[in-house]
Structure formats: C-alpha cells, structure tokens
Amino acid sequence: MPDAGPAGAEAILAALDPEQREVALAPRGPVCVLAGAGTGKTRAVAHRIAYTAATGICDPARVLAVTFTTRAAGELRGRLRQLGALVPGAGLGQVQARTFHAAALRQLTHFWPATVGGPPPAVLDSKIGLLAEVARRMRLSASLPDLRDAAAEIEWAKVSQVRPDDYAAASAKESRDGPFDAAVLARLYAGYESLRTDRHLVDFESVLELTAAILAEHREVATAVRDRYASFVVDEYQDVNPLQKLLLDQWLGSSDDICVVGDPRQTIYSFTGASPAYLAGFAAEFAGTVVVRLVRNYRSTPQITALANRLGGGPELIAQRSAGPVPLFDEHDDEPAEAAAVARQAAALVQAGTPPAQMAVLVRTNAQTQVFEQALTDAGLPFAVRGAERFFDRAEVRQGVALLRAAARSASAADDDPAAQVRPVLAGIGLSAKPPAGRGTARERWESLEALAQLAEDFLAARPQPTLSDLAAELATRSAIGHAPELAGITLASLHAAKGLEWDAVFLAGLADGTVPIVYAQTPEAIAEERRLLYVGVTRAREHLFLSWALARSAGGRRTRKPSRFLDDVLPASLARPPAGRRKQRAGLLPGSQAGPQVPQDDPVFARLRAWRLATAKEQSVPAYVVFSDATLQVIAARQPATLGELAAVPGVGAVKLDRYGAAVLQVCDAAGKRSEQHG
C-alpha cells in the first residue's frame, strides 16, 4: 500500500483549517461531514482521501467517491490530481470518482453476461420516445410537455421504489400532481416499463436498480465488488434517494468505512424523491460515527454570509473573507422594469471590472427567464441560458477536440504560432467570426466552439514554447476530469440549476410571494424547502448580491404583489410592506423585531453596548449589524445577563456569536451595571 511518509502526509494537512483538518484526520470508519455552503467540502474530502492514502490507512485503488454530477466528480478528480503532484507516490490517480449512475453502469455492464446472460442492455437517454409510443397505443392525447411531466413522475416513482400498480396510492399519499389522472399515469408507467424491457433497454433508474439486484442475488458479484472497493465517500448526501441508498447499502455490505458529506440547509430536491432522512439518521445508522461540522465560509463576504445565516437557520456560517458591499433589495412596478434594472446593474458591474461570466441571474422557474433574456439583449450584454451540463460531453466539443488532436498529429516542427491554427481548424465545423442570430441550437453550438477556442488560445498563450501536441494533451486531461471553461456570458438559470455553482455577482430576481415560495407549496415541509432554495441562491454569491421583485407582471398591470415572506426576516419592518408602487432601494440586512423585553433608545446600558458594537465592527471591518442588531442589543440591555447561559437565551445570540462575543458582552453589561450602582 502506498505510503508517502510523515513529511508528505503533513504537506497534505498544511493547507487545511481546523475543521477541515479534523475531517482529514478522522479515523477510518463512519464519518459524517456537515458542510455549510462555501466551507470547502471538496477540499476537505480530497485531502482526507489523500491523507489516508499517503499514510497507508487505505489503498487509493480501493476508494470509490460517489457524486451527483459529472462536474462534481471532475472537480474531485482535479483536486486529487493536484494533491498527487504534491505527494508523489500516494497513488491518488487510482481513486475512482464517479456519479452514482456511472459507477453502477460500469458494474452492470461488466457483470451482466455472467449473471443474466447475453449482451448488456443499451442505455436509454430519454423516456420521451417510448412514452409517446405507449401513449399512442393507449389512444391518449399527450403533448410534449405532458410527456416530459410524465417522465418526471415515472422517475420519482422508480427512485422511490413505487411500482406501477402502487403508483395511484403513493401519488395520492405524497400529493403528487402529474399531467394525467393517477390511474392513467399508472397505465402509462406500466406500458413504458413493458416496452423498455421488451427492447432490452435500461433507463438511469433501472441501471441503479438492476445493479443492486445483481449484487443482492449473486454473492460472488457482491464479494468481487466489495473486494474492489473498501472505502466509500458520498457527496451531497442530503440528496440521496431510496434507490441510490439501496445500491449504496449493497456496495457496503457489512462494512462501515464510509464518509458522507452533506448540508441539510441545501435540501432542495425532495420533489425528485431525494430524502434528507439518510443524512439526518446517519449517526443512528452507523454506531461510532464521527461528526464534523464545517462552518468557515470562504466563498462569500461577511455581508452575504450574514444574510444567509438569517435565512438558513442552523449552525451559523463564519465568514472568512474581507468585507464587501451590502446586499441590495430593490422593488419595481413590473417585471420589465425589474429586468431592465437588473441589466443596468449588470452593465455597471461590467464597467467596474466584473466579467460577465462571473455573474448570474437566478429565478425560481425557467419560465421567468424570457424577460431577462430580452433585457440583457437590449443592454448588449452576453448571456447563456443553460444548466450545469458537462462541457466536454457536447457533441460539437468532442468533434472539435478530435479535429485539434488530428491537427496536432499532422503539424510539423516548423509550424509557428500554433494559436493561429486553432480557429481555422474549428471553422470547418461551424466556428465563425460572429455568432449566428437567435438563441437556438446553432447559437448554442457556436458558443461551445467559441469557448473551446478561447480555452485553447489561453492555454497556448500561457506556455513559453507551446505546440498543438501540448494542447491536445491538455484537452485530453481536461476532458477526463470534466473541467469546463467559463463561458463569456452572464448565466441565466433557475435556482435549482444553480446548486453547486458560484459567481462574483448574483441577481436573485422575481422574489414575489407566490413565486418564492412557489404558489403550490402549501405544506410546512414544502414551504421550508422553498426557504432553503432561497438560501442556496444567496450562498451562490461571492461579493455582490441583488434581491428584487416586481409588484405587477406587465407594465401598467395592477401592483398587487408583495415581496417574498422570507424577506420579512431580513428587511426592516417599515420597509417589509411598502405602499404599492413605491420603489425603494434597500441596502443592508436591517433586522426585524426581536422577541423579548426592550429598553428605550436612551438607555445607558444600550448606549454602552452600541459603543462596544461600533468599535468591534470597525476592528473587524464589518457593518455594525453583522455583530448584533439593535433589537438584540435592546433585549440584552433589558435583561443584563450575568452568565453565558443567560446570554444564550437572548433571541439573535447564536452559538457562533456567543463564542465570539459572549465574554465581551457580559463585561460591558457588568461594567454598565456597576456604573449605574455608583450613580444610583
């Protein structure tokens, strides 16, 4: 087993903060990492894998790290690649980092001939074609949106282990709202499964289910897999669904050598069948679990982190960056006015030096993007409406990489300026000097090729004596780890699609009640998830954050909307429900009321607490309200706590603030009390 020695192992730990170091040093066995947004979870997990490999605790060839997206898997492989260069001989290139589906498909394909017999089934990329055929056989009128919604319902049923015969009852129990009557959808589901099986096809859910079944039914297969993989790491554990958990249990067998990473405050996929119960119950399921909490936020400014803490609840994030601009809250008469304001603010940021690629406009539903597309177009700002698709998986990118590799093979040593050869090569498959008009497939293809050209030119420009062969090797490496270049435009995306991403500037738009939370979120659980979705949006921002809403949908419409109820907690009471049509620029995280007795503004203890807060805020370079709000200080002044326990009972004093400021606050209260006695 590789062992890089104490010096190499210590080098792996050197760059970690105390909590990340605790993750890396946690003993072999069940480990649960509760990682807040922006706290460096990938760094912590990668260093844990590297440290255990470097010290001989685990064999890197027997580690399987499971993620939810190819992007996350690529990021982890990239981190391990860097650590492998730092500690040669650790064997980190042998670690397998894959999505659930990719790992399961490899096993299913490998073991199918010996267990089921014959060639393995082909993977079905989309359910739509088969569903359309089944709908025609049923003489069911179904539009493309209907079929997409039906596919989503079937995916939910399959990951939740609900069979067609049980769908109607399960759907009613979970208050599902499919495109058809539950009995009709159950028939569509049954017909789809029958047709899929007859044609020897598997969808993504079947890949997981069949792999788990082969492991459960064939002891020799289970033994082989468990011999191959002895240590498991699972990212985004709050998003695991029952089918993924079923497969994970088969992989583990009786082993408990598993490290899971998750954040209950970022549980936003319950509608797909994901269940945070597995993260919440991990310590109860695995005896002796080591739980580590990552709370130091390296992504966002203290101002943004403070807002996230107010929205998210739970353990507070501790900002590590220097102070930045306060988040801005903005109200508009109508949606076109809101979109135009977003475009103006984005243009101002570009003028001040923020690249468009480092900005995002995030909305609750995809249907909201159109008005922002128009506003950004009118402002002459580049943008891209897309999710987190893997760059090197796009057909045009694969074709472009292949052509550049071919050009590298045919290039001679006499060729100069290889960067000048990139665009002519890509021109043969559609890269033109100017983008095509419109926002269709041709434009998306051009944008991908343009991004590939920019990546190639940047790489070649950074090397002293570059060649096309160097470029071909770099593209092959990047393709393997899934490292995509940043596109040149502002990202337009839904809040769900933004999960796992981050930008310098984020616009959270359309935050009207009925949209956030969405109108059909009626239960307390659904409302709580909508609040978490807004928390995810806030924590995507590094430096600039804008939150806005419109009072009417269209120009001249009735201004009857109200800002999201979630904003009531972060806006001053006087501004939470302004008169209709009154536009206000709102800055800062001004607190609402705090429960508890309060004192007059001229109270001497309150005055001393405010003076202490001002000095502390200046010392830490943060706004005063980030330390404590006026409302919290008023309650403290009224109660004059004498112990940390009494101070902890004051609303607005969480564990982090108690640890950071508790002793100083008690000292101020004690000094103020003695001063009052002397003058009494």
Steps between C-alpha positions, in 0.01 A plus 500: 500500500643848415653699783637848430653529846439757776634796303267435207204436727561824690518689171149379423370638831684831484242688294196401709311694764437330838167345401621386159804351671264316735331345194835389360610353832171331586562130560404237247134411532175693487556875464227760446610843378234769536639757259341843477495688170843617388687325780740302280341155515670376181836614633436323831388174337783500246757559772343225712539253213854621433603486865365149560673385181829672583511351850408151384164499680319418176589377154405777253420237238219377728336839557173584323386862531142546383360836390174618345639681195784443257612853583542413868679177413732694269574757770590229749726325247665834430568556870644151537714557193649812663560318827662213310751747360560633853558153644642272229458131566169531683322332208215751497446452127352160586208647698169456319280812510175443312133580506262239642384414149847481345628269775192278482503480121861379495412223744176408322673477162785294644293246694195469273636227266599273791187552709210570262653378175539653159606853419418773752203726419543833327452818703196711419591868503140624507166350594304727264514279190372187673238695692370655178467153348317366805270806501407435135420138581279620785340757266603759754537859383835614642701809411877516534473686834255233619747228408784681676291532814400134475867405469576701816220321686631160390849596610366599842310171527800291399749666736240472778457129420132547409374249242230580241230316697581709808542834326146634550504441875856630544424805287196587710695453823776735386257751340668461163349695212581323175388595148231230493265332739698270730336186359583609144859579593532161669399332170745720310772404750421128465499521121831686500666239721367216284618660176839589649556142617387349169754712314785415738543857619581648840437852623709668767279375782510142369880514492505559876224249574642219287852549635367482856299188411803321349704580810222375727433178306853397404734462795806465278426836336451672835827351624685617191366856530572519873851368440544768235366788711566513874452872572212720386447874487156639414453867417171697537363230727190708576391434139523120507177327393375155610630327187849646540496404867403145403802475270732662753395244763586219257840652430575527872373161616602473864772765469472840665798663327299787357530877511194703404486874437185708500318813611142471625450868413552419132233230473307624195423187298232326706262519202729259311496243780813617684481451875698696762406227750809298406729789597302578815501133605857414402641505854215279622551256212878470548617458859807701593454761227739793515307821419694805379340837425659733245384855575773730361367655181771587249269593214294799608561833668388546863203703376372217279580237761301694760196499273542128437512437874176692549329294230650159559477438871711226656873542576612844384757536225810696601620727220871486422515763226546872549200731499318579178195694384173442680232299316252726323124451512301661219128524424355577157164586352505209252713216365638689194612781731664246731680330211617835361638594843684168526654563157608851604658372820678223309630750245631718784683202648653419161610863469659473847693188402284197584507257203156398369597136551520575872136606522173311522132587493314233695124453497257251650364355173636473148195686371632817667815524290348646184460857627860499624626359170334794325635757745856367477474493121379860496792597724750327269611260771597141410316224683437125493184318607613156604546260786817335625551274199846355457694701245706219353193278458351728234515351152654809340770519769591133459521559125714811547741324737536213252585745219758679715660167588515412130655839426761437770595166343549658156678816621870535425770644724531792260146616564500824696232662713281196569236731650435635151408151382221442753218704349557387141475140619175568685361711215442178306232393749323831545716751690455834325634844584156613613231297679188398308182694567243370745522277807448157344715190455733669249580776749561250782732301272691816409535600866647160585754521217587858591560392862723215378697743281546741792613218727755385241632852438531574873689174556743561213558862599600395851780266387849617392535274192157348440412237244174350380613172656513672839150630439371157398640347819348773714157460337514126558577557868229760541250278324583218739444713811202688363655848535294736285600856408293793615274627226522868423145593593282561803336179617120492500374203698245372746587483868500120480746503208733732693569245773874433525598813302621844608559845352646836603162665451156341532160651423215322678206626300123450508487462880128565529279302734336226295820450305736467797352301662332360193122515513449125509725453805226462762631270771747608771758261349458650154526856634816408691655359183418821311680696771801271462490565126534874562786424741675308223457799269646744753803280564590489130629860523858586585495881516193667348142395573182660369151391604199637314131453428225663295158614618335414167572263215466740208535874454182674608376192687349505847775524760363243742804282564700501821865410559570145606400427857854368550632855466298615801778363720773707335328830424412776748135487600437840347608377159364145503164605355543837328205671332427363153702663227750662738842394376773480763868422482562284804846439631626286780367230726295721726340284763134452569364494851644266759279332757559604858505810725671805358625831641472860376752628249664720768555218749862522630569125478368496143724799421810324635414185307464702179835671561664160553334366185622795292859451617481125435352551153776745406765259624353215292418722197135395493175696532382540859185294449714197408622496861156541662181675394358792696202286596729231646702760692178646642398160636849448645483843664161420648604159635862587589610133499766400750598162350556355156194281552280804561650675197438194281128528579480841330346481149765576239790360704601174334780261592753669272430850630494372856846354451632806318348785702352347817776588746525859370122555520487372858788731589316800350181410688691453826685830464179682410323350800776604741501850349125528556538389862771762562272775366185360662 
